[in-house]
Amino acid sequence: MKPLAMSLVQAPMVFMALAIAGGWQLQKGRRRRGWLLLFATVIAVWLSGCEGFGRFLSQQWLNTPPALDRAEIARLRQLQAKDGGVAVLVLGGGARQWAPEYQGPSLNEYGLPRLRLGIWLSRQIQAPLGFSGGIGWQARDQLLSEGQIARRVAADEFQHPLSWIEDRSRDTRENARFSFDYLQQRQIRTLVLVTHEQHLPRALRAFREAMNDKGVPGSITLIPAPAGLRPDGPWRLSTWLPSSEGYARVRYVIYEAIALAAGH
């Protein structure tokens, strides 16, 4: 039901509903209301494909954090050298059970950038790297967990073996709940949490809730490390022209905003 519900409230279903409503109003002779709904449909379709609109929604709805800067990375490296309580954790974003170009399973367009950033940060901070990702609710036919696939990709393609994997989780809440046990066992006190910028607000909330459920609120300091960022330079006309990247960005923002508001 969850995938179906999310599809009904996102593009293109919501635009189809607007267009049908506009056509119905015209059929009833309510021309002004009908044309207004059709005009709103055209504007909504256009904006839903603009990367600039996706950036605007991220800032307004999700308050996404910025990238880690050099000073913060240096501070984390010093902290790790001092007491060894820092770790980097990548949250899974999905996997491809069969990638023909690799003749085997691989991570998808969300999972791979997260892993790459996690490996880079792990090397910069000189901290252990973990990965959390099992078999999601929508991938019941998947044979290997995302954690198992990430372990192979990290070792074989990046020559950076993972320190541990958590591969039982099916969603963000379980990412946090199951990972927390690993973190406690390793006496981690500062966690660099890697996932896409749109997903970070919900992921941070899930980890705080996991600490509260364990009765140790604030026992781990969470450092957000967003992946998939775009440059923060001047707004260009091209960012307000529909593109495949724009459609994906806006859709992801809306998905996360709805999930955050629904408490998932």
Secondary structure, DSSP 8 states (H G I E B T S, - for coil): -HHHHHHHTSTTHHHHHHHHHHHHHHHTT-HHHHHHHHHHHHHHHHHTT-HHHHHHHIIIII-------HHHHHHHHHHHHHH--EEEEEE---EEEEETTTTEEEE-TTHHHHHHHHHHHHHHHT--EEEE----TT-TT-SS-HHHHHHHHHHHTSS---SEEE----SHHHHHHHHHHHHHHTT--EEEEEEETTTHHHHHHHHHHHHHHTT-TTSSEEEEEEES----S---GGGGS--HHHHHHHHHHHHHHHHHHTT-
